[in-house]
Amino acid sequence: MAKLRCFRGIETHTAVSLITEIGDFSRFARAPQFSAFLGLVPSEDSSGKRERRGEITKAGNTRLRLLLIEAANATLRSNRYGKKSKRLLSRQKGQNADVIAYADRANRRLHKVYNHLVARGVNPNKAKVAAARELSCFVWGMMTGNIEGHIVTAAK
């Protein structure tokens, strides 16, 4: 639970909910499978050369999906490179430097994805859901130990 609390936007309630409802994160072979389990991936209606992606599938655990969207929203309200709050510093105290660096990388990635999508004209709420998908991939990476030199991204 302490590792998850190193992320901006994830406090005790969200961390406990993720751990208790998912249990063993290693049952998902890759991060996109975890995102799909939460219903954070776009639906698809493709045939031949035609490729259409729609809204998120909303399959899976509604409660966890909403918690991750709120966590991504809280992360996006924080400063991308700014000074860390006292609460975040206290949550990160005593953690491995690799874990903290991974959580900081997640923060930068979420801001990058969100800003890129909003600059393209995507609705800000849709961009927040895309950031939540990225956050879910980082959570999977943290809980399965895939943090060193492994860029974890969501399926496109």
Buried (B, 14 or more C-beta within 10 A) or exposed (E): EEBBBBBBBBBEEBBEBBBEEBEEBEEBEBBBEBBBBBBBBBEEEEEEEEEEEEEBBEBBBEEBBEBBBBBBBBBBEBEEEEEBEEEBEEBBEEBEEEBBEBBBBBBEBBBEBBBEBBEEEBEEEBBBBBBBBBBBBBBBBBBBEBBEEEEBBBBE
